[in-house]
Amino acid sequence: MTQKIYVTRKIPDAGMKLLEEQGYDMEVNPEDRVLNPRELLEKVRGRDGVLCLLTDNIDAEVIEAAAGCKVFSNYAVGFNNVDIEACRRRGIVVTNTPGVLTDATADHAWALLLGVARRLVESDGFLRTGNWDGWGPLQYLGVDVTGATLGIVGAGRIGTGFGLRSAGFNMRVLYTASSENGELNSKVGARRVDLDTLLAESDFVSLHVPFNESTRHLIGAPELARMKPTAVIINTSRGPVVDEKALVAALERGHIGGAGLDVYEDEPGLVPGLVDLPNTVLTPHTASATRTARSRMATLAAGNLIAVLKGEEPKHRVV
């Protein structure tokens, strides 16, 4: 019998082609949008496999509706959108796509850092108004990156990649992690410290932790208060790692210097006041959005699903 799969939103062609070659009875969401909860429940019924996205809430109700499903292949490195325990109880495999977006995300975090530090969005916007009347010694003064202290919260794949890129800026590097990171230590002279020390001493703080209940609001009002008034915070991990309301308040009151964000607490919604702050650079969850990274994610997600349906071990099993 032909296996039935559902793809909740079209992914890059490299992944779609792999799925099409398998001869599955495949249905793909024809619209480039997130399915609403009712639609998702309806579409997962009777499927052998589902390729889902981080924007799909694969909760216990969806998992129950997908009775008989063998795999949820998540097109993302994170998997906080999937009820892992519910899948475990039902014997459903969950996979993800780590590794292939490390460079793209680390690069994007640096783009945000530099953009905030040198006020690129502000100055670009001003220039485009046509009101610039020439060079001035006090125009759009930013903060130095070279020689500054860089704090990395979470030294996994992406955090390590991000930290290694600091070498060209001759930075002092601090990081938090459950154990010593030999690569960061040896290549950029990094030092592992506790979070309080990192926040107090860093000029730039970049977040690279997975999202779970222990990291929800890891950065809130108390943590922001420990930072320097000139410090910049960067988040390319997951939105709820930061208490967004507290962040807006800290930025408005000058308790910290700026923020570069690619992820938000209640995507696609934003906390009131965030978009009005000139000392921010905001991007719409595009840290992995390079042609290469997204295509590799697609082939990995498709490959994970195919492997499970063939009875083989997928490359990246979560459960």
C-alpha positions, 0 to 999 in steps of 0.5 A: 500500500502506498504510504501517505504523507502530508507536508504542512507548507512547501519547502525548498525544491531540493527537499520536495524532489526527494519526497516526490521521487519516493512515490508517496501519496503526498499532499502539500499545503498549497498556500504559503501560510501557517495552517490554523489548528482545525486545518492541521487536525484534519490534514494529519489524519490517516498519514504515515508521515508528516513533514512539519514546520516550527510554526506548526503546533504539534500538540497532544490533540494533533498527535492523537488525530495522527494516530498511526503516524510513524514520524513528524519530521520537523523542518527546524533545528528546534522542536519546542513546537512538538509535544515530545512526550506525547510522541514518545508515548505513542511511539512516533519518531520526531526528527529535526535539522541541526547543523546545516544552519549553523553558519547562516545563523551565526552570520546573521547574529553578527549582522544584527550585532554590527547593525545595532552597534553602528546604527545602520538601520537608523542612518540608512533610514535617515539618508533615504529621507533626502534630508542629509546635508553632509558629514558631521562629527556627531552624526549617528555615533555608535559603539566600538566592536573591536576590543569589546567584551563579547558574551555568548549565552549557550556555547553549542554549535551556533554559539561556538560558530558565532564566537569563533567569528569574533577573532577578527575583532580582537574581542574578549570572549565570555560564555556560559555552558554546562562544560568547557568549550575547548574550541572557543578556549583555544581559538579565541581565548574564551572563558566560561563564566556564570550568567551573572558575570557574563551579563555584568561584564559584556558589551555585547550579549548573544543568545544561543540556547534551546528553548524549554521551560528552563530557558523561558524568560532566561533574560528578564528584568533582573538580568537586563538590570545587570547589563551595562547601560551601553550593552547590546543584546542579540537573540537568534535563538527563540523569542520566549528566551527573552521577556520582551516586555521587560526588554522594551522597558529597558530599551526605553529607559536606557538601561541597555544600549540596544537590541538585535532580534530575529525571534519574538515571544508571540510570533508573528506578533510583537510586543507594543513599543518594540517597533518604535525603538530606534536602538533596535534592528529587527528581522522576521525570523530569517537567521537561517534564510540563505538559499544553501541553508534552507535547501540543506534543511529541506533535504535533511527533513525529507531524508529523515522522513524517508528513512523512518518510513523505510524502517531505517534510522534517521540522521537526526532523531529527537525521540 
